[in-house]
Amino acid sequence: MADSHDTARELEGRVALVTGGSSGIGRAVAETLARAGAAVAVTGRRAEPLQATVEAIEAAGGQALAIPGDVRDEQHAADAVAATVETFGGLTILVNNAGVIGSGPLETTTVEEWDRLMDVDLKGPFLFARAASPHLKAQQGAAVVNVSSVAGTRPYAGIAPYCVAKAGLDRFTECLALELAPAGVRVNAINPGVVKTNLHTASAAVEDYDAFLARSAETHPLGFYGAPQDAADLVLFLASDRSRWITGGLIPLDGGRALTSLR
C-alpha cells in the first residue's frame, strides 16, 4: 500500500448519504464529500434548502440527490437508503448529521420535548444505520460517521435530554463499530463544540445569538468557536481510506471545550 494518499478525488466512485443536509454542518459535509468525488444524497425536512444543496453540488460538477423527509420516520429511512442505492448504484458512506437541541430545567421539560430529542438525535441514526447496514457491508471501504456533540462526553445543566441523546449516540457508535468491523465497515463519531450554524438559534436558551457566540469563544480554550467546514473536513477524513485503521472513535472537535471545568 502506498505511504501517501492523493486526496484531491479520494472518494471517486463512492456514494454518500448525509442526513440533515440542507444547512450548517450537513450542507458543508455534503459539498465536501462531493468535491472529493463522491455522489451524494441528502435528506432533510425542508425541501427547498435541500434542493439548494443539490444545485450547489451539481453546479460544481458533482452528482447529488435530494430526498426530503423526517429522520424520525422509519419508512423515510428505508426509502432514502433505497433511493440512494437505486440512483447511484450502492452506498459506501453514511453520515448521521441531522440533530436538534432543546433547553430548560428538568421540572419544565415535557415528555414531548424529551421524546423529540431522543427521536431525532438517537433514533434517527439508528433507523438510518439499520437500513444502510446491508449495503455498507457489501462495499469495500465503507464508513459511518455520526455527528455527536461535546455534550455527549460531558454534562451540561439545562440541556439534559440533548446530553443524554448524544451520550447514547456515542455508545451506539461504539456498539455499531464492533458489530460491523468483521465486514470491514468503520464507524466513528465526531464530537463538536459550538459550531456557528442555525442549531442554537432554535434553542430557547439562546436569546442573544451574538452574545452566545462571544461567550463560546471564551469557553473554548483555543479561543474561537467552530465553522461547519471544520466538521466537514473531519468527516471527510473519517470517511476516507486515510482513516482505515480507526473505528469506534469519539473524535473531539471542540477547541478543548471538553477539557474545561464542568460549568
C-alpha positions as CSV (number, residue, x, y, z in Angstrom):
1,M,0.0,0.0,0.0
2,A,1.3,3.5,-0.8
3,D,2.5,5.6,2.0
4,S,0.8,8.7,0.8
5,H,-2.7,9.5,-0.5
6,D,-3.9,11.6,-3.3
7,T,-6.7,13.4,-1.5
8,A,-8.0,15.5,-4.4
9,R,-10.6,13.0,-5.5
10,E,-10.1,10.3,-2.9
11,L,-13.8,9.4,-2.8
12,E,-14.2,8.9,-6.5
13,G,-16.7,6.1,-7.2
14,R,-18.2,6.2,-3.7
15,V,-21.7,7.1,-2.7
16,A,-22.6,9.0,0.5
17,L,-25.9,9.6,2.2
18,V,-26.0,12.7,4.5
19,T,-28.9,13.4,6.9
20,G,-29.7,17.0,7.7
21,G,-28.0,18.1,4.5
22,S,-29.9,21.4,3.9
23,S,-27.7,23.7,6.0
24,G,-24.9,24.1,8.5
25,I,-22.6,21.1,9.1
26,G,-24.8,18.8,6.9
27,R,-24.5,21.0,3.8
28,A,-20.8,21.5,4.4
29,V,-20.3,17.8,4.7
30,A,-22.3,17.1,1.5
31,E,-20.4,19.6,-0.6
32,T,-17.0,18.5,0.8
33,L,-17.7,14.8,0.1
34,A,-18.9,15.7,-3.4
35,R,-15.7,17.7,-4.1
36,A,-13.8,14.6,-3.1
37,G,-15.6,12.7,-5.8
38,A,-18.5,11.0,-4.0
39,A,-22.0,11.0,-5.4
40,V,-24.1,12.4,-2.5
41,A,-27.7,12.0,-1.4
42,V,-29.0,14.5,1.2
43,T,-32.1,14.2,3.4
44,G,-33.9,16.8,5.4
45,R,-37.4,18.1,6.3
46,R,-37.1,21.3,4.2
47,A,-37.3,20.5,0.5
48,E,-36.3,24.0,-0.8
49,P,-32.9,24.4,1.1
50,L,-32.2,20.7,0.5
51,Q,-32.6,21.2,-3.2
52,A,-30.3,24.2,-2.9
53,T,-27.6,21.9,-1.6
54,V,-28.1,19.6,-4.6
55,E,-27.9,22.5,-7.0
56,A,-24.7,23.8,-5.4
57,I,-23.1,20.4,-5.8
58,E,-24.2,20.0,-9.4
59,A,-23.0,23.4,-10.3
60,A,-19.6,22.4,-9.1
61,G,-19.7,19.3,-11.3
62,G,-20.8,16.8,-8.8
63,Q,-23.7,14.3,-8.5
64,A,-26.4,14.8,-5.9
65,L,-29.9,13.8,-5.0
66,A,-32.4,15.4,-2.6
67,I,-34.6,13.1,-0.5
68,P,-37.0,15.2,1.7
69,G,-38.2,13.6,4.8
70,D,-38.0,13.3,8.6
71,V,-35.3,11.2,10.2
72,R,-37.7,10.0,12.9
73,D,-39.8,8.2,10.2
74,E,-38.8,4.6,9.8
75,Q,-40.2,4.4,6.3
76,H,-38.3,7.5,5.3
77,A,-35.0,6.0,6.4
78,A,-35.7,2.8,4.4
79,D,-36.8,4.8,1.3
80,A,-33.9,7.2,1.5
81,V,-31.4,4.4,1.5
82,A,-33.2,2.6,-1.3
83,A,-33.4,5.7,-3.4
84,T,-29.7,6.4,-2.9
85,V,-28.8,2.8,-3.9
86,E,-31.1,2.8,-6.9
87,T,-29.8,6.2,-8.2
88,F,-26.1,5.8,-7.6
89,G,-25.7,2.0,-7.6
90,G,-24.7,1.5,-4.0
91,L,-23.9,3.1,-0.6
92,T,-20.5,3.5,0.8
93,I,-20.7,6.3,3.4
94,L,-23.5,7.2,5.8
95,V,-23.3,10.5,7.7
96,N,-25.9,10.8,10.5
97,N,-25.9,14.5,10.9
98,A,-29.5,15.6,11.5
99,G,-30.0,16.8,15.0
100,V,-31.9,19.2,17.3
101,I,-31.2,20.8,20.6
102,G,-33.5,21.8,23.4
103,S,-33.1,23.5,26.8
104,G,-34.7,24.1,30.1
105,P,-34.7,22.7,33.6
106,L,-35.9,19.2,34.4
107,E,-39.1,20.4,36.0
108,T,-40.3,22.1,32.8
109,T,-39.1,19.5,30.3
110,T,-42.2,17.9,28.8
111,V,-42.4,14.3,27.7
112,E,-43.0,15.5,24.2
113,E,-39.7,17.5,24.3
114,W,-37.8,14.6,25.7
115,D,-39.1,12.3,23.0
116,R,-38.4,14.8,20.3
117,L,-34.7,15.0,21.1
118,M,-34.4,11.2,21.6
119,D,-36.2,10.6,18.3
120,V,-34.2,13.0,16.2
121,D,-30.7,12.7,17.8
122,L,-30.7,9.0,18.7
123,K,-33.5,7.1,17.0
124,G,-32.8,8.7,13.6
125,P,-29.2,7.5,13.4
126,F,-30.4,4.0,14.5
127,L,-33.0,3.9,11.7
128,F,-30.6,5.1,9.0
129,A,-27.8,2.8,10.2
130,R,-30.1,-0.2,10.3
131,A,-31.4,0.5,6.8
132,A,-27.9,1.2,5.4
133,S,-26.1,-1.6,7.0
134,P,-26.6,-4.4,4.4
135,H,-25.5,-2.1,1.6
136,L,-22.5,-0.8,3.6
137,K,-21.3,-4.3,4.3
138,A,-21.4,-5.1,0.6
139,Q,-18.9,-2.3,-0.2
140,Q,-15.1,-2.0,0.2
141,G,-14.0,0.9,2.3
142,A,-17.5,1.7,3.8
143,A,-17.8,4.0,6.7
144,V,-20.4,5.5,9.0
145,V,-19.8,8.9,10.7
146,N,-22.2,10.1,13.4
147,V,-22.3,13.8,14.3
148,S,-22.5,13.8,18.0
149,S,-21.5,16.6,20.4
150,V,-19.2,17.6,23.2
151,A,-22.4,17.3,25.2
152,G,-22.2,13.5,24.7
153,T,-18.9,13.4,26.6
154,R,-19.6,15.7,29.5
155,P,-22.7,17.1,31.2
156,Y,-24.3,20.5,31.0
157,A,-27.1,21.9,33.1
158,G,-30.3,22.8,31.4
159,I,-29.9,20.5,28.4
160,A,-30.3,17.1,29.9
161,P,-32.2,15.5,27.0
162,Y,-29.6,16.6,24.5
163,C,-26.7,15.4,26.6
164,V,-28.4,12.0,27.2
165,A,-29.3,11.6,23.5
166,K,-25.7,12.4,22.4
167,A,-24.2,10.2,25.0
168,G,-26.4,7.4,23.7
169,L,-25.3,8.2,20.1
170,D,-21.7,7.9,21.3
171,R,-22.3,4.4,22.8
172,F,-24.3,3.4,19.7
173,T,-21.3,4.4,17.6
174,E,-19.0,2.1,19.7
175,C,-21.5,-0.8,19.6
176,L,-22.0,-0.5,15.8
177,A,-18.2,-0.3,15.3
178,L,-17.8,-3.7,16.9
179,E,-20.8,-5.2,15.1
180,L,-19.7,-4.0,11.6
181,A,-16.0,-4.5,12.0
182,P,-16.0,-8.1,10.7
183,A,-17.5,-6.7,7.4
184,G,-14.8,-4.1,7.2
185,V,-17.2,-1.2,7.9
186,R,-15.8,1.5,10.1
187,V,-18.0,3.5,12.5
188,N,-16.9,6.7,14.2
189,A,-18.4,9.8,15.7
190,I,-17.3,13.4,15.9
191,N,-18.0,15.5,19.0
192,P,-18.2,19.2,18.1
193,G,-18.3,22.0,20.5
194,V,-20.1,25.2,19.4
195,V,-20.2,25.5,15.6
196,K,-21.8,28.6,14.1
197,T,-24.9,27.2,12.5
198,N,-28.6,27.6,13.0
199,L,-28.8,24.8,15.6
200,H,-28.5,27.1,18.6
201,T,-30.8,29.8,17.2
202,A,-33.6,27.3,17.6
203,S,-32.9,26.9,21.3
204,A,-34.9,28.9,23.8
205,A,-31.8,29.1,25.9
206,V,-30.1,31.4,23.3
207,E,-31.9,34.7,23.4
208,D,-28.9,36.8,22.1
209,Y,-27.0,34.7,19.5
210,D,-24.2,37.2,19.1
211,A,-23.6,37.2,22.9
212,F,-23.8,33.4,22.9
213,L,-21.1,33.2,20.2
214,A,-18.9,35.7,22.1
215,R,-19.2,33.6,25.3
216,S,-18.5,30.5,23.3
217,A,-15.2,31.9,22.1
218,E,-14.2,32.4,25.7
219,T,-15.3,28.9,26.9
220,H,-13.4,27.1,24.2
221,P,-9.7,27.1,25.2
222,L,-8.4,27.7,21.7
223,G,-10.3,31.0,21.8
224,F,-12.8,30.6,19.0
225,Y,-15.9,28.6,18.0
226,G,-16.0,26.3,15.1
227,A,-17.2,26.6,11.5
228,P,-19.2,23.9,9.5
229,Q,-16.1,23.3,7.4
230,D,-14.1,22.2,10.4
231,A,-16.6,19.4,10.9
232,A,-16.8,18.6,7.2
233,D,-13.0,18.2,6.9
234,L,-13.0,15.8,9.8
235,V,-15.9,13.8,8.4
236,L,-14.1,13.6,5.1
237,F,-11.0,12.1,6.8
238,L,-13.1,9.6,8.7
239,A,-15.0,8.6,5.5
240,S,-11.8,8.1,3.5
241,D,-9.1,5.4,3.4
242,R,-6.8,7.8,5.3
243,S,-8.6,6.6,8.5
244,R,-8.6,2.9,7.5
245,W,-7.5,1.8,11.0
246,I,-9.8,4.0,13.0
247,T,-13.2,2.6,14.2
248,G,-15.2,3.2,17.3
249,G,-13.6,6.6,17.8
250,L,-15.3,9.5,19.5
251,I,-13.3,12.3,18.0
252,P,-13.2,15.7,19.8
253,L,-13.7,18.8,17.6
254,D,-14.3,21.4,20.3
255,G,-11.3,23.7,20.7
256,G,-10.6,22.0,24.0
257,R,-14.0,22.5,25.5
258,A,-14.4,19.0,26.9
259,L,-11.2,19.6,28.9
260,T,-12.6,22.6,30.8
261,S,-14.4,22.6,34.2
262,L,-18.0,21.5,34.4
263,R,-19.9,24.7,34.1
